Amino acid sequence: MLATNYSNFRENMKKYLDEVTNDFTSIIITRKNDENVVILSEKEYQNLIENQYVLGNKKNKSWLDESKRQLEQEKK
């Protein structure tokens, strides 16, 4: 994850946006009022939302936890 201030981001926007989309890097844009902003690619955002949805459902999370436990048992 990179961090830069607002002015530097504005001056180098293309470079930073290319890094976000090509390298899946997230960027924190620091601001004077401490209300920072994070920029991430749409793919990364969609993945985050999907994970939040899946793990936010107790039934899904239990199923995933059990599957993980079974996989770990098979490796032993």
C-alpha positions as CSV (number, residue, x, y, z in Angstrom):
1,M,0.0,0.0,0.0
2,L,1.3,3.4,-1.0
3,A,0.7,6.7,0.7
4,T,0.9,10.2,-0.8
5,N,-0.5,13.6,-0.1
6,Y,-3.3,15.2,-2.1
7,S,-1.0,17.6,-4.1
8,N,1.4,14.8,-5.1
9,F,-1.4,12.6,-6.1
10,R,-3.0,15.3,-8.2
11,E,0.4,16.0,-10.0
12,N,1.0,12.3,-10.7
13,M,-2.5,11.0,-11.0
14,K,-2.0,8.9,-14.1
15,K,1.1,7.2,-12.6
16,Y,-0.8,6.4,-9.4
17,L,-3.9,5.2,-11.1
18,D,-1.9,2.9,-13.4
19,E,-0.2,1.4,-10.3
20,V,-3.6,0.8,-8.8
21,T,-5.0,-0.9,-11.8
22,N,-1.9,-2.7,-13.1
23,D,-0.3,-3.8,-9.8
24,F,-3.3,-4.0,-7.5
25,T,-1.8,-1.5,-5.2
26,S,-3.9,0.5,-2.9
27,I,-3.1,4.2,-2.3
28,I,-3.8,6.2,0.8
29,I,-4.2,9.9,0.0
30,T,-3.4,11.9,3.1
31,R,-5.3,15.1,3.7
32,K,-4.7,18.0,6.1
33,N,-7.9,17.4,8.0
34,D,-6.9,13.7,8.7
35,E,-9.8,12.5,6.6
36,N,-7.7,10.3,4.4
37,V,-9.0,8.5,1.3
38,V,-8.1,5.1,-0.1
39,I,-8.0,4.4,-3.8
40,L,-8.2,0.8,-5.0
41,S,-9.1,-0.8,-8.3
42,E,-12.6,-1.8,-9.2
43,K,-11.6,-5.5,-9.2
44,E,-10.2,-5.1,-5.7
45,Y,-13.3,-3.3,-4.5
46,Q,-15.7,-5.9,-6.0
47,N,-13.6,-8.6,-4.2
48,L,-13.8,-6.8,-0.9
49,I,-17.6,-6.4,-1.2
50,E,-18.0,-10.1,-2.2
51,N,-15.9,-11.2,0.8
52,Q,-17.8,-9.0,3.1
53,Y,-21.1,-10.5,1.9
54,V,-19.9,-14.1,2.1
55,L,-18.3,-13.8,5.5
56,G,-21.1,-11.6,6.8
57,N,-23.5,-14.5,6.4
58,K,-23.2,-17.0,9.4
59,K,-24.2,-20.0,7.3
60,N,-21.7,-19.2,4.6
61,K,-18.9,-18.6,7.1
62,S,-19.6,-21.8,8.9
63,W,-19.5,-23.7,5.7
64,L,-16.2,-22.1,4.7
65,D,-14.7,-22.7,8.2
66,E,-15.7,-26.4,8.0
67,S,-14.3,-26.8,4.5
68,K,-11.1,-25.2,5.6
69,R,-10.9,-27.5,8.6
70,Q,-11.5,-30.6,6.4
71,L,-8.8,-29.5,4.0
72,E,-6.3,-29.0,6.8
73,Q,-7.1,-32.5,8.2
74,E,-6.5,-34.0,4.7
75,K,-3.0,-32.4,4.6
76,K,-2.0,-34.1,7.9
